[in-house]
């Protein structure tokens, strides 16, 4: 329904997109685009504002529902997004041993969807049945600053959990590569 391209990724992020009904081109923050969609769906009323729309990677609305959940409830899907096999995702994450970490990209390969790291991150963020989500980090071993657990925890809690399991952090706040775990790649 809305197609957007990144206008500026440094500092305050902005998207360039065109309103589907009017053809008006806009350059706004991702949160403001999300607010417009929520108004169109009737979830929000009044002045269009990004207040209460949290995230950029793990969208939540007023700390309650994710945009993904709302889109599913309203029959909206991004057909360009990769479908993630949630059962395979849960199975791979369940196998990450304590004291180890892996990456979103590694998990994507482990479920047979190489190149789908962002889709994996979104699936993990929106799935309360996922175990060991705290053991999945960025490709360089850093904890995503936007990390938000389903229990409301943030990046600092992830680090505490990993350190309690024996994962050490070094330069650049990255987890020790010696603790990296690679999921097996499915045959086929």
N, C-alpha and C positions, 0 to 999 in steps of 0.2 A: 504494500500500500504506500509506504513512504520509502523512497530510496535516498540515501544520504551518502555523501563523501566527506572525508575529513578535510576541513579547510585549514586548520592549524592544530597540530598535536602537541606543541610545546607550550608551557604555561597554561593559560586557560584554553581548554580544548573547545573547538567549534566545528560544527558540521554545516555543509552547504546542502540544501535539499529544496525540493519544490513541493508546494502544497498540492495534493492530488486533485482537489475540487476546484481551486482557483487558478492554479498555474503560477502563483506568486513564488518567486525564489527567495529563500531566507538563509541567513547565516546566523546560527544560534548555538547555544550549548546543547550537548546531548540531553541534559536534564530538562531543558525547556522543550525540546522536541518530545520527550517522554510525557511532559505535562500536557502538551497539545493533544497527544494521542489519548491520554486519560480523559481529557475534556470531551473529545469526540465520542469516546465510549460511554460517557455519562457517569464515570466513576468520580470525577471531580467537578465542582461547580464554581462559579464566581470568576474572579480574575485569573487569567492563565499565568501561573508562576511555578518556578521549579522548587519552591520551598517544600520540604518534606519528601522530595524525590532523591533518594540516597544512592550513591554508587555511580559507577560508570561501567564497571565490569560486573558487579553483582547487584543489579537494580532491585531496590525495594521501595515500596510505596508506604510512606509514613511508618516505616519499621514493621510492616505487616506482610503483605503479599509481595511476591516478586512480579515484575512485568511479564516474565515467562508464564507464571501461573495465570495471570490475568488474561494474557493472550490466548492461552489454551482454553480457558473458560468461555471466551468469546469467539472461539473458532478461528482465531487468527494464527497464522504460522509464517515464518520466514522460510520460503521454499528453497532458498539458497543455503540455508544452514544444514550442517551435517546432522544426520540422525545418530544419536548415541545409543548403543545397546546398554540400557541401564543395568541389566542383570550381569553382563560381562564387566561393566564398570565396577559394580559392587564386588564382584568376585576378585578382580585384580587388586582393588584397594584393600580388601580383606587379607590378602596375602602379603602385604608390605610388612616385613618383620619389625618388631620394636627396635629402636636404635638405628633405624635406616630411614631414608627419604628417597623419593623419586620425583620425576617431573611430570607436568601435564602432558608434554609431548611423549614421554615414555609410556604413560598410561594410554594415550591415544594409540600408539603402536601396539601395546599389549592387548587392546580390545579389537584390533584389526582395522583401525581408522587412522592410519598415519597422516600427519598434517592437520589433525583436528584438535590441537591443544586448546584453542579458545573454546571450542564446543565442549570439550571435556571439563574445562574450568567452570563453565556455566552450569553443566549438569551436576557437578559436585556441589556447587554453591546452592543449588535449588533442591537438593535431594536429602531429606532428613534421614534416610535409611543408609547413607554411605558411612562406612566405618573408616577410620584412619585418614580422614580428609586432611588432618594436620600434617600428615607425612608427605603431602604432595606440594612441591615448591616450584619456583620458576626454574628455567633451564640452567641458570647460573648458581642455583642453590639458595637464592634469596627468598624470603617470605614476602609474598605480595603485600604491599602496604594497604591494599583494599580488601585483604582477606577478612571475611566475616563468617563465623561459624553459625550453624543453625541454632546454637545455644546462646548467641549474642556475643561470643568471644571474638577477639580481634587478633592482630598479628603478634602482639606481646604474649598472649596466652599460648599461641602456637609455639613460639620459641621456648617458653617455659616447659611445655609438654615434651618437646623434642630434647631439650637439655636434660630433663628428668629421665628420658629414655637412653641418654648417653651420647646424643648427637652434639658435636662441638661446632661452634661457629667461629670463623676466622675473619680475615680482612674483608671489608665490604659487606659485613654482616651476612656472609654466605655460609651455608652448612658445609662441613668438611666433605670433600669429594670421596674420601675413604668410606663414608657411610652411605654412599649412593647405592640404590638397589635398582636393578633393571628387570622389569617384568618379562617373562618369556613372551616371545612373539608367536601368535597363533600360526599354525601351519596353514598353507593354502595360498 
